[in-house]
Amino acid sequence: MSSDVLAEEFEVLESIYPTELAKLSERVIRIDVEPEDPTEGDDELKLSLEVHFPDEYPDVLPNLSLETVEGSLEDNEVEQLLDELRTVGEENLGMAMTFTLVSHLRERLSSLVQSRADLRHEQETEKERLALEAEEARTRGTPVTVETFLAWKAKFDHEIALRRAREEDEKLKGLTAKEREEYKRLGTRLSGRQLFERDKSLAVSDDSLVDEGAVSVDITQYDRTTLEEEEEEDKVTFSDSD
């Protein structure tokens, strides 16, 4: 390609990339490339594309190199981008291709930034999901079934029995031998409530205990004075003349 044709392409590129393009020599330029329509919160990523135009350009590919200006790229990501640019260049041999190469690179950077944002969102969502499941498991506890309830009740009853046994031992420690014996004897005696719960027939009315044919006595019918006089008459009187 003649210098005039290359200079014409440089002129078009300078009008499109007035601040991004730097002309390093008659056949070497450098263009800073960023993702298309970057949004706030996205990873910052800017590359510098350096293009060396051989004499046979555009019938042969230009020599391309990439350098990271902002952000970070793995070496394999840089190589993948260069391979893609060479593929695009081969599809445009015979014509000015620098603008096409830069446009493709911008699209690929946008896709790369979006992929990173999607991955970060998925990781945050998964982290929140795991945290929520852990909290639900902590508050929900173990589902109750017949088997788990019976197992819990057996353990609970055993713990209560042990606690009562300890309390019983503590009570007995403060008693004398006689007091302990009496305490144990009273402890085995059934209370009135326990007797009632064992035999409901004990709850009969007092009226049923009265013998048939018995006569009711009203003590108010008796006069105390009359009783005393009758007692005096029954006494024996002794005379001196006897």
ChimeraX commands (.cxc) that place a marker at each C-alpha (Angstrom):
marker #1 position 0.00,0.00,0.00 radius 0.5
marker #1 position 1.30,3.43,-0.84 radius 0.5
marker #1 position 2.00,5.99,1.82 radius 0.5
marker #1 position -0.79,8.18,0.50 radius 0.5
marker #1 position -3.40,5.44,0.87 radius 0.5
marker #1 position -2.17,4.63,4.36 radius 0.5
marker #1 position -2.15,8.31,5.29 radius 0.5
marker #1 position -5.76,8.53,4.11 radius 0.5
marker #1 position -6.74,5.66,6.43 radius 0.5
marker #1 position -4.87,7.35,9.29 radius 0.5
marker #1 position -6.84,10.53,8.66 radius 0.5
marker #1 position -10.16,8.67,8.86 radius 0.5
marker #1 position -9.08,6.86,12.03 radius 0.5
marker #1 position -7.99,10.14,13.69 radius 0.5
marker #1 position -11.44,11.61,13.04 radius 0.5
marker #1 position -13.10,8.59,14.63 radius 0.5
marker #1 position -10.68,8.21,17.56 radius 0.5
marker #1 position -9.43,11.78,18.20 radius 0.5
marker #1 position -8.22,11.08,21.76 radius 0.5
marker #1 position -7.64,7.35,21.59 radius 0.5
marker #1 position -5.27,7.21,18.60 radius 0.5
marker #1 position -1.56,7.95,18.72 radius 0.5
marker #1 position 0.64,7.84,15.61 radius 0.5
marker #1 position 3.99,6.35,16.56 radius 0.5
marker #1 position 5.53,6.37,13.08 radius 0.5
marker #1 position 4.59,6.44,9.42 radius 0.5
marker #1 position 3.46,2.81,9.63 radius 0.5
marker #1 position 2.72,2.27,13.34 radius 0.5
marker #1 position -0.27,3.48,15.34 radius 0.5
marker #1 position -1.64,2.78,18.80 radius 0.5
marker #1 position -5.32,2.97,19.74 radius 0.5
marker #1 position -6.74,2.75,23.27 radius 0.5
marker #1 position -9.79,0.50,23.24 radius 0.5
marker #1 position -12.51,0.25,25.88 radius 0.5
marker #1 position -15.78,-1.73,26.05 radius 0.5
marker #1 position -18.80,-0.30,24.26 radius 0.5
marker #1 position -21.20,1.62,26.53 radius 0.5
marker #1 position -19.48,0.85,29.86 radius 0.5
marker #1 position -21.84,1.07,32.83 radius 0.5
marker #1 position -21.15,2.11,36.41 radius 0.5
marker #1 position -20.11,-0.80,38.54 radius 0.5
marker #1 position -18.56,-2.80,35.69 radius 0.5
marker #1 position -14.93,-3.84,35.82 radius 0.5
marker #1 position -12.65,-1.21,34.36 radius 0.5
marker #1 position -10.89,-2.60,31.33 radius 0.5
marker #1 position -8.83,-0.75,28.72 radius 0.5
marker #1 position -6.40,-2.18,26.19 radius 0.5
marker #1 position -3.92,-0.59,23.92 radius 0.5
marker #1 position -3.94,-2.04,20.38 radius 0.5
marker #1 position -0.71,-1.46,18.48 radius 0.5
marker #1 position -0.84,-1.93,14.71 radius 0.5
marker #1 position 2.23,-2.27,12.46 radius 0.5
marker #1 position 1.38,-1.91,8.77 radius 0.5
marker #1 position 3.68,-3.87,6.42 radius 0.5
marker #1 position 4.32,-2.69,2.85 radius 0.5
marker #1 position 1.91,-5.34,1.50 radius 0.5
marker #1 position -1.00,-4.11,3.65 radius 0.5
marker #1 position -4.01,-4.49,3.14 radius 0.5
marker #1 position -3.28,-7.63,1.12 radius 0.5
marker #1 position -1.59,-9.09,4.20 radius 0.5
marker #1 position -2.47,-8.83,7.86 radius 0.5
marker #1 position -0.95,-6.08,9.96 radius 0.5
marker #1 position 1.16,-7.08,12.96 radius 0.5
marker #1 position -0.97,-6.73,16.06 radius 0.5
marker #1 position -0.14,-6.56,19.77 radius 0.5
marker #1 position -2.19,-5.88,22.90 radius 0.5
marker #1 position -1.23,-4.27,26.18 radius 0.5
marker #1 position -3.40,-3.87,29.25 radius 0.5
marker #1 position -3.82,-0.25,30.32 radius 0.5
marker #1 position -6.57,-0.63,32.97 radius 0.5
marker #1 position -7.96,-3.72,34.60 radius 0.5
marker #1 position -6.46,-7.15,34.12 radius 0.5
marker #1 position -6.48,-9.96,31.59 radius 0.5
marker #1 position -5.04,-13.43,31.75 radius 0.5
marker #1 position -2.41,-14.33,29.19 radius 0.5
marker #1 position -4.74,-16.85,27.57 radius 0.5
marker #1 position -7.44,-14.17,27.25 radius 0.5
marker #1 position -5.01,-11.85,25.46 radius 0.5
marker #1 position -4.00,-14.61,23.06 radius 0.5
marker #1 position -7.64,-15.46,22.37 radius 0.5
marker #1 position -8.39,-11.82,21.51 radius 0.5
marker #1 position -5.42,-11.63,19.15 radius 0.5
marker #1 position -6.48,-14.85,17.42 radius 0.5
marker #1 position -9.97,-13.44,16.91 radius 0.5
marker #1 position -8.56,-10.19,15.50 radius 0.5
marker #1 position -6.42,-12.11,13.03 radius 0.5
marker #1 position -9.47,-14.11,11.94 radius 0.5
marker #1 position -11.44,-10.90,11.37 radius 0.5
marker #1 position -8.47,-9.42,9.48 radius 0.5
marker #1 position -8.28,-12.43,7.15 radius 0.5
marker #1 position -11.95,-11.93,6.34 radius 0.5
marker #1 position -11.18,-8.32,5.30 radius 0.5
marker #1 position -7.97,-8.75,3.31 radius 0.5
marker #1 position -7.65,-6.33,0.40 radius 0.5
marker #1 position -9.37,-3.43,2.17 radius 0.5
marker #1 position -8.68,-1.05,5.07 radius 0.5
marker #1 position -9.46,-3.08,8.16 radius 0.5
marker #1 position -8.21,-1.13,11.18 radius 0.5
marker #1 position -11.63,0.29,12.05 radius 0.5
marker #1 position -13.19,-3.18,11.75 radius 0.5
marker #1 position -10.53,-4.64,14.02 radius 0.5
marker #1 position -11.06,-1.96,16.68 radius 0.5
marker #1 position -14.85,-2.36,16.52 radius 0.5
marker #1 position -14.55,-6.12,17.01 radius 0.5
marker #1 position -12.18,-5.64,19.93 radius 0.5
marker #1 position -14.59,-3.23,21.62 radius 0.5
marker #1 position -17.42,-5.74,21.28 radius 0.5
marker #1 position -15.32,-8.53,22.69 radius 0.5
marker #1 position -14.25,-6.39,25.67 radius 0.5
marker #1 position -17.92,-5.60,26.35 radius 0.5
marker #1 position -18.76,-9.30,26.28 radius 0.5
marker #1 position -15.86,-10.08,28.58 radius 0.5
marker #1 position -16.89,-7.45,31.12 radius 0.5
marker #1 position -20.51,-8.64,30.99 radius 0.5
marker #1 position -19.42,-12.25,31.50 radius 0.5
marker #1 position -17.44,-11.22,34.55 radius 0.5
marker #1 position -20.42,-9.29,35.94 radius 0.5
marker #1 position -22.73,-12.27,35.35 radius 0.5
marker #1 position -20.30,-14.62,37.05 radius 0.5
marker #1 position -19.97,-12.28,40.02 radius 0.5
marker #1 position -23.78,-12.02,40.25 radius 0.5
marker #1 position -24.15,-15.80,40.14 radius 0.5
marker #1 position -21.56,-16.22,42.88 radius 0.5
marker #1 position -23.27,-13.62,45.09 radius 0.5
marker #1 position -26.67,-15.22,44.46 radius 0.5
marker #1 position -25.31,-18.66,45.34 radius 0.5
marker #1 position -23.70,-17.27,48.48 radius 0.5
marker #1 position -26.99,-15.68,49.55 radius 0.5
marker #1 position -28.87,-18.91,48.80 radius 0.5
marker #1 position -26.49,-20.98,50.92 radius 0.5
marker #1 position -26.69,-18.45,53.75 radius 0.5
marker #1 position -30.50,-18.51,53.59 radius 0.5
marker #1 position -30.62,-22.30,53.61 radius 0.5
marker #1 position -28.26,-22.39,56.58 radius 0.5
marker #1 position -30.44,-19.90,58.48 radius 0.5
marker #1 position -33.61,-21.83,57.66 radius 0.5
marker #1 position -32.00,-25.08,58.78 radius 0.5
marker #1 position -30.90,-23.44,62.04 radius 0.5
marker #1 position -34.36,-22.04,62.84 radius 0.5
marker #1 position -36.38,-24.94,61.48 radius 0.5
marker #1 position -34.61,-27.64,63.49 radius 0.5
marker #1 position -35.23,-31.35,63.05 radius 0.5
marker #1 position -38.66,-32.41,61.72 radius 0.5
marker #1 position -40.66,-34.25,64.42 radius 0.5
marker #1 position -41.77,-37.80,63.69 radius 0.5
marker #1 position -43.14,-40.52,65.96 radius 0.5
marker #1 position -39.69,-42.09,66.18 radius 0.5
marker #1 position -37.87,-38.85,66.97 radius 0.5
marker #1 position -40.52,-37.87,69.55 radius 0.5
marker #1 position -40.29,-41.22,71.35 radius 0.5
marker #1 position -36.51,-40.99,71.37 radius 0.5
marker #1 position -36.68,-37.44,72.75 radius 0.5
marker #1 position -39.25,-38.45,75.41 radius 0.5
marker #1 position -37.13,-41.39,76.57 radius 0.5
marker #1 position -34.13,-39.12,76.91 radius 0.5
marker #1 position -36.20,-36.45,78.65 radius 0.5
marker #1 position -37.70,-38.93,81.13 radius 0.5
marker #1 position -34.25,-40.32,81.87 radius 0.5
marker #1 position -32.89,-36.83,82.57 radius 0.5
marker #1 position -35.85,-36.03,84.86 radius 0.5
marker #1 position -35.34,-39.30,86.77 radius 0.5
marker #1 position -31.65,-38.53,87.26 radius 0.5
marker #1 position -32.43,-35.02,88.46 radius 0.5
marker #1 position -35.01,-36.26,90.95 radius 0.5
marker #1 position -32.58,-38.91,92.20 radius 0.5
marker #1 position -29.95,-36.22,92.78 radius 0.5
marker #1 position -32.46,-34.04,94.60 radius 0.5
marker #1 position -33.51,-37.03,96.74 radius 0.5
marker #1 position -29.89,-37.72,97.67 radius 0.5
marker #1 position -29.38,-34.08,98.64 radius 0.5
marker #1 position -32.44,-34.21,100.92 radius 0.5
marker #1 position -31.28,-37.42,102.62 radius 0.5
marker #1 position -27.79,-36.10,103.28 radius 0.5
marker #1 position -29.13,-33.57,105.76 radius 0.5
marker #1 position -31.16,-36.16,107.76 radius 0.5
marker #1 position -30.21,-38.55,110.53 radius 0.5
marker #1 position -30.50,-42.29,110.01 radius 0.5
marker #1 position -33.86,-42.38,111.85 radius 0.5
marker #1 position -35.14,-39.39,109.89 radius 0.5
marker #1 position -34.08,-41.00,106.63 radius 0.5
marker #1 position -35.93,-44.19,107.52 radius 0.5
marker #1 position -39.06,-42.23,108.42 radius 0.5
marker #1 position -38.74,-40.14,105.25 radius 0.5
marker #1 position -38.53,-43.24,103.10 radius 0.5
marker #1 position -41.50,-44.82,104.94 radius 0.5
marker #1 position -43.63,-41.73,104.40 radius 0.5
marker #1 position -42.48,-41.53,100.84 radius 0.5
marker #1 position -44.04,-44.93,100.10 radius 0.5
marker #1 position -47.37,-44.06,101.84 radius 0.5
marker #1 position -50.14,-43.17,99.41 radius 0.5
marker #1 position -51.72,-39.78,99.72 radius 0.5
marker #1 position -55.50,-39.28,99.78 radius 0.5
marker #1 position -55.42,-38.14,96.19 radius 0.5
marker #1 position -53.46,-41.23,95.15 radius 0.5
marker #1 position -55.91,-43.49,97.01 radius 0.5
marker #1 position -58.83,-41.81,95.30 radius 0.5
marker #1 position -57.24,-42.15,91.87 radius 0.5
marker #1 position -56.59,-45.85,92.50 radius 0.5
marker #1 position -60.13,-46.71,93.84 radius 0.5
marker #1 position -63.01,-44.38,92.93 radius 0.5
marker #1 position -65.38,-46.40,95.18 radius 0.5
marker #1 position -63.85,-44.59,98.16 radius 0.5
marker #1 position -65.70,-41.48,97.07 radius 0.5
marker #1 position -69.11,-42.75,98.26 radius 0.5
marker #1 position -71.41,-40.47,100.24 radius 0.5
marker #1 position -71.31,-40.60,104.04 radius 0.5
marker #1 position -75.05,-41.48,104.00 radius 0.5
marker #1 position -74.24,-44.91,102.58 radius 0.5
marker #1 position -72.19,-45.73,105.68 radius 0.5
marker #1 position -75.29,-45.52,107.98 radius 0.5
marker #1 position -76.68,-48.95,108.95 radius 0.5
marker #1 position -80.17,-49.74,107.84 radius 0.5
marker #1 position -82.81,-49.29,110.61 radius 0.5
marker #1 position -80.64,-46.92,112.61 radius 0.5
marker #1 position -82.52,-44.11,114.34 radius 0.5
marker #1 position -81.37,-40.60,113.99 radius 0.5
marker #1 position -80.87,-38.78,117.29 radius 0.5
marker #1 position -81.45,-35.10,117.68 radius 0.5
marker #1 position -79.42,-34.04,120.71 radius 0.5
marker #1 position -81.32,-30.78,120.97 radius 0.5
marker #1 position -84.36,-32.74,122.34 radius 0.5
marker #1 position -82.53,-33.38,125.60 radius 0.5
marker #1 position -82.71,-30.83,128.41 radius 0.5
marker #1 position -79.56,-30.67,130.53 radius 0.5
marker #1 position -81.50,-29.76,133.73 radius 0.5
marker #1 position -83.81,-32.74,133.43 radius 0.5
marker #1 position -80.87,-35.04,133.02 radius 0.5
marker #1 position -79.23,-33.70,136.18 radius 0.5
marker #1 position -82.44,-34.21,138.26 radius 0.5
marker #1 position -82.78,-37.79,137.11 radius 0.5
marker #1 position -79.21,-38.44,138.11 radius 0.5
marker #1 position -79.91,-37.01,141.65 radius 0.5
marker #1 position -82.91,-39.32,142.17 radius 0.5
marker #1 position -80.87,-42.34,141.31 radius 0.5
marker #1 position -78.34,-41.55,144.04 radius 0.5
marker #1 position -78.61,-43.49,147.43 radius 0.5
marker #1 position -79.16,-41.39,150.58 radius 0.5
marker #1 position -77.71,-42.60,153.89 radius 0.5
marker #1 position -79.23,-41.45,157.27 radius 0.5
marker #1 position -77.39,-41.15,160.64 radius 0.5
marker #1 position -80.19,-42.98,162.42 radius 0.5
marker #1 position -79.39,-46.10,160.39 radius 0.5
marker link #1:1,2 radius 0.2
marker link #1:2,3 radius 0.2
marker link #1:3,4 radius 0.2
marker link #1:4,5 radius 0.2
marker link #1:5,6 radius 0.2
marker link #1:6,7 radius 0.2
marker link #1:7,8 radius 0.2
marker link #1:8,9 radius 0.2
marker link #1:9,10 radius 0.2
marker link #1:10,11 radius 0.2
marker link #1:11,12 radius 0.2
marker link #1:12,13 radius 0.2
marker link #1:13,14 radius 0.2
marker link #1:14,15 radius 0.2
marker link #1:15,16 radius 0.2
marker link #1:16,17 radius 0.2
marker link #1:17,18 radius 0.2
marker link #1:18,19 radius 0.2
marker link #1:19,20 radius 0.2
marker link #1:20,21 radius 0.2
marker link #1:21,22 radius 0.2
marker link #1:22,23 radius 0.2
marker link #1:23,24 radius 0.2
marker link #1:24,25 radius 0.2
marker link #1:25,26 radius 0.2
marker link #1:26,27 radius 0.2
marker link #1:27,28 radius 0.2
marker link #1:28,29 radius 0.2
marker link #1:29,30 radius 0.2
marker link #1:30,31 radius 0.2
marker link #1:31,32 radius 0.2
marker link #1:32,33 radius 0.2
marker link #1:33,34 radius 0.2
marker link #1:34,35 radius 0.2
marker link #1:35,36 radius 0.2
marker link #1:36,37 radius 0.2
marker link #1:37,38 radius 0.2
marker link #1:38,39 radius 0.2
marker link #1:39,40 radius 0.2
marker link #1:40,41 radius 0.2
marker link #1:41,42 radius 0.2
marker link #1:42,43 radius 0.2
marker link #1:43,44 radius 0.2
marker link #1:44,45 radius 0.2
marker link #1:45,46 radius 0.2
marker link #1:46,47 radius 0.2
marker link #1:47,48 radius 0.2
marker link #1:48,49 radius 0.2
marker link #1:49,50 radius 0.2
marker link #1:50,51 radius 0.2
marker link #1:51,52 radius 0.2
marker link #1:52,53 radius 0.2
marker link #1:53,54 radius 0.2
marker link #1:54,55 radius 0.2
marker link #1:55,56 radius 0.2
marker link #1:56,57 radius 0.2
marker link #1:57,58 radius 0.2
marker link #1:58,59 radius 0.2
marker link #1:59,60 radius 0.2
marker link #1:60,61 radius 0.2
marker link #1:61,62 radius 0.2
marker link #1:62,63 radius 0.2
marker link #1:63,64 radius 0.2
marker link #1:64,65 radius 0.2
marker link #1:65,66 radius 0.2
marker link #1:66,67 radius 0.2
marker link #1:67,68 radius 0.2
marker link #1:68,69 radius 0.2
marker link #1:69,70 radius 0.2
marker link #1:70,71 radius 0.2
marker link #1:71,72 radius 0.2
marker link #1:72,73 radius 0.2
marker link #1:73,74 radius 0.2
marker link #1:74,75 radius 0.2
marker link #1:75,76 radius 0.2
marker link #1:76,77 radius 0.2
marker link #1:77,78 radius 0.2
marker link #1:78,79 radius 0.2
marker link #1:79,80 radius 0.2
marker link #1:80,81 radius 0.2
marker link #1:81,82 radius 0.2
marker link #1:82,83 radius 0.2
marker link #1:83,84 radius 0.2
marker link #1:84,85 radius 0.2
marker link #1:85,86 radius 0.2
marker link #1:86,87 radius 0.2
marker link #1:87,88 radius 0.2
marker link #1:88,89 radius 0.2
marker link #1:89,90 radius 0.2
marker link #1:90,91 radius 0.2
marker link #1:91,92 radius 0.2
marker link #1:92,93 radius 0.2
marker link #1:93,94 radius 0.2
marker link #1:94,95 radius 0.2
marker link #1:95,96 radius 0.2
marker link #1:96,97 radius 0.2
marker link #1:97,98 radius 0.2
marker link #1:98,99 radius 0.2
marker link #1:99,100 radius 0.2
marker link #1:100,101 radius 0.2
marker link #1:101,102 radius 0.2
marker link #1:102,103 radius 0.2
marker link #1:103,104 radius 0.2
marker link #1:104,105 radius 0.2
marker link #1:105,106 radius 0.2
marker link #1:106,107 radius 0.2
marker link #1:107,108 radius 0.2
marker link #1:108,109 radius 0.2
marker link #1:109,110 radius 0.2
marker link #1:110,111 radius 0.2
marker link #1:111,112 radius 0.2
marker link #1:112,113 radius 0.2
marker link #1:113,114 radius 0.2
marker link #1:114,115 radius 0.2
marker link #1:115,116 radius 0.2
marker link #1:116,117 radius 0.2
marker link #1:117,118 radius 0.2
marker link #1:118,119 radius 0.2
marker link #1:119,120 radius 0.2
marker link #1:120,121 radius 0.2
marker link #1:121,122 radius 0.2
marker link #1:122,123 radius 0.2
marker link #1:123,124 radius 0.2
marker link #1:124,125 radius 0.2
marker link #1:125,126 radius 0.2
marker link #1:126,127 radius 0.2
marker link #1:127,128 radius 0.2
marker link #1:128,129 radius 0.2
marker link #1:129,130 radius 0.2
marker link #1:130,131 radius 0.2
marker link #1:131,132 radius 0.2
marker link #1:132,133 radius 0.2
marker link #1:133,134 radius 0.2
marker link #1:134,135 radius 0.2
marker link #1:135,136 radius 0.2
marker link #1:136,137 radius 0.2
marker link #1:137,138 radius 0.2
marker link #1:138,139 radius 0.2
marker link #1:139,140 radius 0.2
marker link #1:140,141 radius 0.2
marker link #1:141,142 radius 0.2
marker link #1:142,143 radius 0.2
marker link #1:143,144 radius 0.2
marker link #1:144,145 radius 0.2
marker link #1:145,146 radius 0.2
marker link #1:146,147 radius 0.2
marker link #1:147,148 radius 0.2
marker link #1:148,149 radius 0.2
marker link #1:149,150 radius 0.2
marker link #1:150,151 radius 0.2
marker link #1:151,152 radius 0.2
marker link #1:152,153 radius 0.2
marker link #1:153,154 radius 0.2
marker link #1:154,155 radius 0.2
marker link #1:155,156 radius 0.2
marker link #1:156,157 radius 0.2
marker link #1:157,158 radius 0.2
marker link #1:158,159 radius 0.2
marker link #1:159,160 radius 0.2
marker link #1:160,161 radius 0.2
marker link #1:161,162 radius 0.2
marker link #1:162,163 radius 0.2
marker link #1:163,164 radius 0.2
marker link #1:164,165 radius 0.2
marker link #1:165,166 radius 0.2
marker link #1:166,167 radius 0.2
marker link #1:167,168 radius 0.2
marker link #1:168,169 radius 0.2
marker link #1:169,170 radius 0.2
marker link #1:170,171 radius 0.2
marker link #1:171,172 radius 0.2
marker link #1:172,173 radius 0.2
marker link #1:173,174 radius 0.2
marker link #1:174,175 radius 0.2
marker link #1:175,176 radius 0.2
marker link #1:176,177 radius 0.2
marker link #1:177,178 radius 0.2
marker link #1:178,179 radius 0.2
marker link #1:179,180 radius 0.2
marker link #1:180,181 radius 0.2
marker link #1:181,182 radius 0.2
marker link #1:182,183 radius 0.2
marker link #1:183,184 radius 0.2
marker link #1:184,185 radius 0.2
marker link #1:185,186 radius 0.2
marker link #1:186,187 radius 0.2
marker link #1:187,188 radius 0.2
marker link #1:188,189 radius 0.2
marker link #1:189,190 radius 0.2
marker link #1:190,191 radius 0.2
marker link #1:191,192 radius 0.2
marker link #1:192,193 radius 0.2
marker link #1:193,194 radius 0.2
marker link #1:194,195 radius 0.2
marker link #1:195,196 radius 0.2
marker link #1:196,197 radius 0.2
marker link #1:197,198 radius 0.2
marker link #1:198,199 radius 0.2
marker link #1:199,200 radius 0.2
marker link #1:200,201 radius 0.2
marker link #1:201,202 radius 0.2
marker link #1:202,203 radius 0.2
marker link #1:203,204 radius 0.2
marker link #1:204,205 radius 0.2
marker link #1:205,206 radius 0.2
marker link #1:206,207 radius 0.2
marker link #1:207,208 radius 0.2
marker link #1:208,209 radius 0.2
marker link #1:209,210 radius 0.2
marker link #1:210,211 radius 0.2
marker link #1:211,212 radius 0.2
marker link #1:212,213 radius 0.2
marker link #1:213,214 radius 0.2
marker link #1:214,215 radius 0.2
marker link #1:215,216 radius 0.2
marker link #1:216,217 radius 0.2
marker link #1:217,218 radius 0.2
marker link #1:218,219 radius 0.2
marker link #1:219,220 radius 0.2
marker link #1:220,221 radius 0.2
marker link #1:221,222 radius 0.2
marker link #1:222,223 radius 0.2
marker link #1:223,224 radius 0.2
marker link #1:224,225 radius 0.2
marker link #1:225,226 radius 0.2
marker link #1:226,227 radius 0.2
marker link #1:227,228 radius 0.2
marker link #1:228,229 radius 0.2
marker link #1:229,230 radius 0.2
marker link #1:230,231 radius 0.2
marker link #1:231,232 radius 0.2
marker link #1:232,233 radius 0.2
marker link #1:233,234 radius 0.2
marker link #1:234,235 radius 0.2
marker link #1:235,236 radius 0.2
marker link #1:236,237 radius 0.2
marker link #1:237,238 radius 0.2
marker link #1:238,239 radius 0.2
marker link #1:239,240 radius 0.2
marker link #1:240,241 radius 0.2
marker link #1:241,242 radius 0.2
view
